[in-house]
Amino acid sequence: MSGHSKWSTIKRKKEKTDGQKAKIFTKIGREMTVAVREGGPDPDNNSKLRDLIAKAKANNVPNDNIDRIIKKAAGGEDKNNYENIIYEGYGPNGVAVIVEALTDNRNRTASDVRHYFDKFGGNLGTTGCVSFMFNPKGVIVIEGEDLDEDKVMEDCLEAGADDFEFSDGCAQIVTAPSDFSAVRDALSEKGYTFTTAQVEQVPETYTTLTDEDSKLKMSRLLECLEDNDDVQEVWHNLENVDEL
């Protein structure tokens, strides 16, 4: 099982501050609120909510917080009407970027996102301008010094994974989006805990930045997008992201 070896190079490895963690909790909570409204509060009957609970746990969101968000959404206490919007564009030197937003004010969010792209050497494009370069894939990452590569691979194959890679005590499992929940649940039942577990936009090809100015602009663009309350996810095809 091979062929998907870029995950560790396109994820930013910087340690998150308490403030950034709190922002992640808030963003996941917003997603969960929408999922409860659309499919109900029971994760057994709401696969989207079940996926988000797993995502929340992978990001160390406390169980009490998860329960409180679900109850609040089920009770109709959150009156905000959120809308899913996807923006596509290019960063410095043609780095492809997809921005997934969940907003209660599309004009504000569009203005913010466009401003970030313009300010840091990129440009916001039209729908479809870069998404054809990406494929949705379920990505599950398990880390641990005591992981046995052969055992993990056997368990992943048994669970129905499409791809498996092991390096430096880190196992990366890739699935078809339609198989993601089943594979994650099967591995969870086997006792595994996840560093990350979600459906991601994985690029087919990658772009490398070589000059320091472009790296700085790309870093600032990603920081501004990730810091925006309305932005849920940012996907890109920058290969040397750890150099930012």
Rosetta blueprint (number, residue, H / E / L):
1 M L
2 S L
3 G L
4 H L
5 S L
6 K L
7 W H
8 S H
9 T H
10 I H
11 K L
12 R L
13 K L
14 K L
15 E L
16 K L
17 T L
18 D H
19 G H
20 Q H
21 K H
22 A H
23 K H
24 I H
25 F H
26 T H
27 K H
28 I H
29 G H
30 R H
31 E H
32 M H
33 T H
34 V H
35 A H
36 V H
37 R H
38 E H
39 G H
40 G L
41 P L
42 D L
43 P L
44 D L
45 N L
46 N L
47 S H
48 K H
49 L H
50 R H
51 D H
52 L H
53 I H
54 A H
55 K H
56 A H
57 K H
58 A H
59 N L
60 N L
61 V L
62 P L
63 N H
64 D H
65 N H
66 I H
67 D H
68 R H
69 I H
70 I H
71 K H
72 K H
73 A H
74 A H
75 G L
76 G L
77 E L
78 D L
79 K L
80 N L
81 N L
82 Y L
83 E E
84 N E
85 I E
86 I E
87 Y E
88 E E
89 G E
90 Y E
91 G L
92 P H
93 N H
94 G H
95 V L
96 A E
97 V E
98 I E
99 V E
100 E E
101 A E
102 L E
103 T E
104 D L
105 N L
106 R H
107 N H
108 R H
109 T H
110 A H
111 S H
112 D H
113 V H
114 R H
115 H H
116 Y H
117 F H
118 D H
119 K H
120 F L
121 G L
122 G L
123 N E
124 L E
125 G L
126 T L
127 T L
128 G L
129 C L
130 V L
131 S H
132 F H
133 M H
134 F E
135 N E
136 P E
137 K E
138 G E
139 V E
140 I E
141 V E
142 I E
143 E E
144 G L
145 E L
146 D L
147 L L
148 D L
149 E H
150 D H
151 K H
152 V H
153 M H
154 E H
155 D H
156 C H
157 L H
158 E H
159 A H
160 G L
161 A L
162 D L
163 D E
164 F E
165 E E
166 F E
167 S E
168 D L
169 G L
170 C E
171 A E
172 Q E
173 I E
174 V E
175 T E
176 A L
177 P H
178 S H
179 D H
180 F H
181 S H
182 A H
183 V H
184 R H
185 D H
186 A H
187 L H
188 S H
189 E H
190 K L
191 G L
192 Y L
193 T L
194 F L
195 T L
196 T E
197 A E
198 Q E
199 V E
200 E E
201 Q E
202 V E
203 P E
204 E L
205 T L
206 Y L
207 T E
208 T L
209 L L
210 T L
211 D L
212 E H
213 D H
214 S H
215 K H
216 L H
217 K H
218 M H
219 S H
220 R H
221 L H
222 L H
223 E H
224 C H
225 L H
226 E H
227 D H
228 N L
229 D L
230 D L
231 V E
232 Q E
233 E E
234 V E
235 W E
236 H E
237 N L
238 L E
239 E L
240 N L
241 V H
242 D H
243 E H
244 L L
